[in-house]
Structures are given as structure tokens and as C-alpha cells.
Amino acid sequence: MDPHLLVGLVNTELRNHASSLQDLCRTHDLTESELIGRLAQGGYEWRPEQKQFR
């Protein structure tokens, strides 16, 4: 999936359903490094203090 589409889905999931990045990854059977790496390809980085990718 295109990282620019994925970031919207991930941030929405984090805001509405997941309690943390770890929770989101566990729910969707992903590793944090996979998700962070995929979104980094689109220029996004994880901002834990904001609980979202920017």
C-alpha cells in the first residue's frame, strides 16, 4: 500500500481504536519496525508524544 494512504489509516486507527503503537501492531500482526520502516519510505516518522506519524 502507498505510504501516503497508509499513514492516514494508521493514524486513524491509533486515534480511534489502538491504545498504543504496540497495540496496533499486535492487533494487525505487524512488527513496529516493519510499520515504521514502511512509513519512513514516504517521509513519515513516528512521534510517540503525539501518538501519530507525521
Secondary structure, DSSP 8 states (H G I E B T S, - for coil): --HHHHHHHHHHHHHHT-SSHHHHHHHTT--HHHHHHHHHTTT--EETTTTEE-
